[in-house]
Amino acid sequence: MTAAASGSPFTPTQTGPPSIDVAGLGKHFGSAIALDNVGFRLRAGEFLTVFGPNGAGKTTLVRILAMLARPSSGSVRILGEEAVHAAAGLRRRIGLVSHRSLLYASLSARQNLVFFARMFGVSDPEERAREMLVEMGLEHRMDDPVQTYSRGMEQRCAIARALLHRPDVLLLDEPFSGLDPAATDRLDELLALERLRGRTIVLTSHDLGRGAAHADRVAILVRGRVLFESTTADLQEPIETLYRRHAVGRIQ
């Protein structure tokens, strides 16, 4: 088993320059520390799942990677660019699925996706929006307002939004939360497909088994620090056992 010390980068499994390179990352809100010396490096096509209890810093990490928050210390390079100083064009190479759908509730799914496709400069926004809605199984409701959708349907639409512009990096913060079994199965299929398409993916999850099944690498984040990290190929114990050892008992 390989378990690196907190803050030290993973040894990449792929060759070539990293898609995501995080070093000494820290984030604090006043005296509260959200992230403490976090570091990792992912090559193109690698999939990292980050596990951790509520308040571990997972959402803060995703927001920094998505360029929605600035780190207090350390560096974040995405696709070769320093995220803090990157041009706005870098955002067009990142897809984000967060706790909020980022959709306009009063608009239909099709209207939402056409709007975002145009914002991202996607060619033929109408056709791309329809293509993604079909892929997510929403074609029969594409002209209904998003506010009439179930939680699972809204999440599927949010995933379609995140993938509209064919991003190189995909960030998913607890995407399985609140999904019904059918929507969960569809998301499983989609994640497998996105891996095959070579996207670099960072996923946060409370679902230990499902999160590990998708990943090349796993990390356990507790109180802002990475307490365990490994490739899934090197795991010699179930992730549930490792999580209990590294996270349970440190949460309080």
C-alpha positions, 0 to 999 in steps of 0.5 A: 500500500502506498500512503503518502504523507499529508501535502506530498504529491501523488506519484502519477500513473500516467506520463506527460505534464500534469493536468492538475498540480496542487502544492502546499494548498491552504485555505482559511476563513479567519481563524478556521482552517479549511485546507492545510498543506494539501498536495496532489498531481494528476495526469490527463485521464486520471480519476481521483476520488476524495473521501471525508466527513462533512466539514473536511474541506472537500467542497472548498477544494473543489471550489478552488480547483474550479477557480471560484475561490482563491487559496490562502497559500500554496499553488494550483496549476490547471492544464499548465496555468497558475489558476490564480492568475489564469485567463478566463479562457481556462474556465472553459476547459473545466466542468463543475457539478456542485451542490447547487445545480447552477441552473435557472429554475424558471427556464427549461432544461433546453433553454438552460443548456443553450444559454450555457453552450453559447456562453462557453462558445460551443458551436451549434448550441441547440444541437449540442444541448439536445445531444446532452439532454438525450444522453442524460435521458431528459429528452422527454422533459427538455421543454419543462421548467427545471423547477418542476424536476425531481432532484435526480432529474435536476442533477442529471441536467446539471451534469449535462451543463457541466459536460456541454463544452467537452471540458478537459477537467471535470470536478464533481462535488458529492454528485450522488447525493440525493439521487434515486437508484435510476439516476445513480446508475446513469451517473455511474455509466456517465463517469465510466464513459468520461474516463474512457474519453480521457477527462481528468476527474476529481470527485468528492463522495461519501459513498465509499464503495462507488467512489473507489470503484470509479477512481485511479486514486483515492484520498481521505481528507479530514479537517483539511488535511490529507491523512491517506492517499493511494492508487486503487491498484495498491489498496490492500484493504477495503476503502471502508476499513481505511476510512474507519482507521483514518477518519472515524475518531478524528471527526469530533 
